[in-house]
Structure formats: C-alpha cells, structure tokens
C-alpha cells in the first residue's frame, strides 16, 4: 500500500498488509497462533490491550516498544523493540488493525491519522 492509493484501499487489503508485517516482525515472539510465550512474550490472542475502544496503548507499544520493569523475581525482563523508525503511519495502522482482528480478537481498525496523532507525543 502506498500513500498515493491509500484512500482506495479496502479493509481486507489493510489486514493482509498487517498480517505480512506481523509475520515479518512479531511471530517469533508472539507466535503464529497469537498465544505468545508467557511470561516473556505476552499473548496477543484475547489481549485486552488490543481490543479496548481506545487505541493509544497498542499504537504506542508498536511505535515505542514495550519494556516491563526489572524486579527481584524478573531482574532481566524481555522487551519489545520500537518500530517507529521502521514503519510509517500506514504500516503501524495496518499491523495494529490486524492484531485487533486476529485469533478471535474483534475491534475496529486503526487509521494512519490515529497513529500519527501519537507518533510525536513524548513518553513520560
């Protein structure tokens, strides 16, 4: 999908692109069936963060990565790297939309403008 033709892209095409991005970037950690490898790599199947009405959390996790705090019981937690420098707004929207609608997850798709809204927001 390119920006020039993004207005004519169907939902099916967006999800297909999101599936390709998922396979290229997330399957090794979160598995093809979305079950993950707990506790280090959380499941995406049934993950409430993905299916909530507000899309800020999954968008920011893809953009900025996700890192659990180190604790005595888990002194070297695994983390997810950021993809903001690798994916544009359309690609992030496609992969988040795919994750929100795979393995039984059902949630509205994410738009590139939603992604863009959070791309420049500083992390606390």
C-alpha positions in Angstrom: 0.0 0.0 0.0 1.3 3.4 -0.8 0.1 6.8 0.3 -1.0 7.7 -3.2 -3.6 4.9 -3.2 -4.4 4.7 0.5 -7.8 6.2 0.1 -8.9 3.4 -2.2 -7.5 0.5 -0.1 -10.1 -1.9 1.2 -10.2 -3.2 4.8 -9.2 -6.6 3.5 -6.0 -5.2 1.9 -5.1 -3.4 5.2 -5.5 -6.6 7.2 -3.5 -8.5 4.6 -0.7 -5.9 4.9 -0.9 -6.1 8.7 -0.6 -9.9 8.5 2.6 -9.6 6.5 4.0 -7.1 8.9 3.1 -9.3 11.8 4.7 -12.3 10.2 7.9 -10.3 9.5 8.2 -8.7 12.9 6.2 -10.3 15.7 5.6 -14.0 15.1 8.9 -15.1 16.6 8.0 -13.7 20.0 4.2 -13.8 20.0 3.8 -17.0 17.9 1.7 -17.6 14.8 -1.3 -18.6 16.9 -1.1 -15.4 19.0 -0.6 -17.4 22.2 2.9 -15.8 22.8 5.5 -17.4 25.1 4.5 -16.2 28.6 5.8 -14.8 30.8 8.4 -13.2 28.5 6.2 -12.6 25.4 2.6 -12.0 26.2 -0.2 -13.5 24.1 -2.0 -11.3 21.6 -5.0 -13.7 21.4 -7.6 -12.2 23.7 -5.2 -9.4 24.8 -7.5 -6.7 26.3 -4.9 -4.0 25.4 -5.6 -4.7 21.7 -9.4 -4.8 21.9 -10.1 -1.8 24.1 -12.0 1.1 22.5 -9.0 3.4 23.0 -6.2 2.6 20.6 -3.4 4.6 22.2 -1.8 1.6 24.0 -1.3 -0.8 21.1 -0.2 2.1 18.8 2.3 3.4 21.3 3.6 -0.1 22.0 4.3 -0.7 18.3 5.8 2.8 17.9 7.9 2.9 21.1 8.3 -0.7 22.2 7.3 -2.1 25.5 9.5 -2.9 28.4 8.5 -4.4 31.8 10.2 -3.1 34.9 13.0 -5.2 36.3 12.1 -6.9 39.6 13.8 -9.2 42.0 11.8 -12.1 40.5 12.5 -11.0 37.0 15.7 -9.0 37.0 16.2 -9.1 33.2 12.8 -8.8 31.6 12.4 -9.3 27.9 11.1 -6.3 26.0 9.7 -5.4 22.6 11.7 -3.1 20.4 10.3 0.1 18.9 9.2 0.1 15.3 8.6 3.9 14.8 11.8 4.2 12.8 10.9 1.1 10.6 7.2 1.6 9.9 5.3 4.6 8.6 1.8 5.5 10.0 0.0 3.4 7.4 2.1 0.3 8.3 1.6 0.7 12.0 -2.2 1.2 11.4 -2.2 -2.0 9.3 -0.4 -4.2 11.8 -2.4 -2.9 14.8 -5.6 -3.4 12.9 -4.6 -6.9 12.1 -3.7 -7.7 15.7 -7.0 -6.2 16.8 -8.8 -8.6 14.5 -7.0 -11.9 14.6 -7.2 -15.1 16.8 -10.8 -14.2 17.8 -10.0 -10.6 18.7 -12.6 -8.2 17.3 -12.1 -4.4 17.4 -12.4 -1.6 14.9 -9.4 -0.9 12.7 -6.9 1.8 13.4 -6.2 4.6 11.0 -3.0 6.2 9.9 -4.2 9.5 11.3 -4.7 7.9 14.7 -1.1 6.6 14.6 0.2 10.0 13.5 -1.5 11.6 16.5 0.6 9.5 18.9 3.8 9.3 16.9 5.1 12.7 18.2 3.8 12.5 21.7 6.7 12.4 24.1 6.9 9.5 26.5 6.7 10.3 30.2 
